[in-house]
Structures are given as C-alpha cells and as structure tokens.
Amino acid sequence: MKVLIPAMEKRSALAAARSLGRKGIEVIGCSEDKRNPGFFSKYCAKKYLYRSPCLDIAGYIDDIFEIIKKEKPDLFMPVNEETLLPLLEKRAELEGLVNLPLPQNDILDKAFNKKKATEIAGNVGVPCPKTVNDYSKVNFPLIARPKLSRQIEDNKVVSEKLFYINSLKETESIDPNRYFLQEYFPGSGYGFYALFDNGKPLAYFMMKRLHEVPFTGGPSSLRESVYDEELKEYGLNILKELKWHGLAMVEFRRDEKDGSFKFIEINGRLWGSLALSICSGADFPYLLCQMVNGDEVAEVFDYKKGVKGRWLAGEASYLLSVIFGKKVDGRPSRLKAIAEFFNFFRKNTCYDYFVKDDLKPAFVNLWLLFLKPFKKIF
C-alpha cells in the first residue's frame, strides 16, 4: 500500500509517516518546504515539493495531481486545511485517482464553519460557549472567533485567527460576516478524536491539554491521554449527527467554574497531538489505511491512560508566555513552569519529534529553530 502525506512540515504528518512506515506501508511525503523535519525521517520513502496553496492554489493543484499520477498512491491522508481545501473543488476528479476518506463536501462545509458547527453541537444537547449579540450586557474579554479559520480568496488559502475583545469600542471593528463573538471562560482544553466509517465509530481517543501555547489558549505543547464518559458521549453525538466518515477531532474546553465541557470546533484531519494517540495505543493512521483498504479494522475503544505527549519547541513557547505574558487570572506559577520545562525524563512521556528509532527529524527541527531568528536579520 502507498500513502501520500502532504504538509510533511507538520508534526502530525511526521507521526503518521512513522506509524505507517513501521508497518511496511510506503510513505510518499510532500511539502512546500524542502527544509522540513519530516523529509529527514527514515520512514518517508519518497519526497516531493509542491507550490504553496497559500500563494498559488492553481499551481498547488497541478503539482499534487502530477505527483498522484506519477506515484499512484492508494490514499491521500488529510493533514491540514491548507492542503485539503483546494482539492475539494476538484474532488470528483481526484477520487478517480486516489482514495480521499472524508465526508461529502456539504458535511465538511458545516464542520469547517465554526458558527454552524456550534449550532449543530447545541442541537444535539452539547453545551457551547454563549454566543454574544448584545455587547452592552457582557463581561469582557470576549473571544472573536472566525467562522472559517481557512478559506480560499484570490487563488490563495488565507487564514483567520481568533483574538480577544477587551472593550465595547473594540466590538465596532468586528466584521459579522467573518467573525462571531463568544463568551470567554477560563478552563482546560480537551480533545475527542475518532475514526468513523460512514457514521459508524471504529476508534476513539481522548486527551487533556496540560499546557497550551500561549497559556491563555492555543495548540497544546503538553497533553495527557484521559477517558471521560461525558466527553465521549458529546464527541460521538456530534459526529454521528453529521454522519461522519474518516478522521475527526472535536475540541472542547472544560469550564473551571462549573466543570462542564463546552464545544469549541471540529476538524476533519490529523491533529497536532497525533503522536500521543499512537503512543497510547490508538494508531489512527494505520486504522484509516485498514478501513480504506477494505481490511477488517480492529476497533479501538480502549487505550493507555495517563500517557503524556510533549512538543518541546511548544513547551519553550509556553514557558516564555508564562514568564513574559500579560498578567491575567489563572496565570501559572513561573517557577513551576521553569521546573516543568527542564523535566525531560518524566515517566510515561513521548515526544513529538524525539523518537529513538528515528532521531534525524528531531535534530533537524532543533537546527531550524536555531536558524529562525537569523532569517529575520538577513
């Protein structure tokens, strides 16, 4: 079996390549950047470059189709929205060449639109952050959340990020066609991850974010495998309602005031903490290959709990945000954050880059991080 994995610069793509390569599946890695850690993995059998979809969608599509026609892979692995969205417009043509394990486009449209997804979650009884329409009777800060975190404009994939609104005056700059406002509440991030076969769950996994970048909320740099019955039911209910197919991550946040889980968003792709899922016994990339290949899939509804996954560069960013970030309620102890950062040998911990049998990507990643400040100078 041959699998095409785009965006090899992403941690999730590297984790997928390692998972599949260890099982004898040929990995064809692709990226817009020839200097990325994933290309240095011994499990990345072949390497191709494509034009960036964030600069030239038409060129990106041409490059991907050329790679697929040359290599004839069995599966295109969804990694991120930048490399996926342009291909959805050519889906019929693409699926004539390779398996694309995703729900139909109308379902993806609902999932990728965060406001629509919030409404769907609410309709199946999943608590959601309060959407704010009357700004005169709210407590600031509020969260300005983009309806679409990625969208196509002028032959490019453009990104929108959430940000905080701290005053009534700042609400005047919000474009209601692109953003909607939600209440802010302190709490911990949780993820529900699953593989579905046309509405039927084949595997699931849950994790808690212990550190986020920055500490006020964002990608996780330290996370732990957990199990929570309520979290499971919420995640399953949303994905069953959508009749999901393929991989999905459903993000939640647990309100520290009342302990309730609140829905944040859905993503139909691999996730940044994939290495933790695999290390805990939920090998989603391989399970996806089994499903696509028509093999019997060994369902995974049990996995190791208490395993921690660490993204070292993210941990450094987390530490800096704690030390130098703005003082807000709930900021972690600086001394504790420093001590945690230098605890490199904690038990039951796996690393996103540092893996004994495939160390090159880790050292390349460190080298690129070292060079990053100098690129700005020169």
Secondary structure, DSSP 4 states (H G I P E B T S, - for coil): -EEEE--TTSHHHHHHHHHHHHTT-EEEEEES-SS-GGGG-TT--EEEE---TTT-HHHHHHHHHHHHHHH--SEEPP--HHHHHHHHTTHHHHHTTSB-----HHHHHHHHSHHHHHHHHHHTT---PPEE--GGG-PSPEEEEES-SEEEETTEEEE---EEE-STGGGGG--TTTEEEEE---EEEEEEEEEEETTEEEEEEEEEEEEESSTTSSSEEEEEEE--HHHHHHHHHHHHHTT--EEEEEEEEEETTT--EEEEEEE-S--TTHHHHHHTT--HHHHHHHHHHTPPP--B----SS-EEE-HHHHHHHHHHHHHSPP-TTPPPHHHHHHHHT-TT-TTEEESS--TT--HHHHHHHHHHHHHHHHHH-
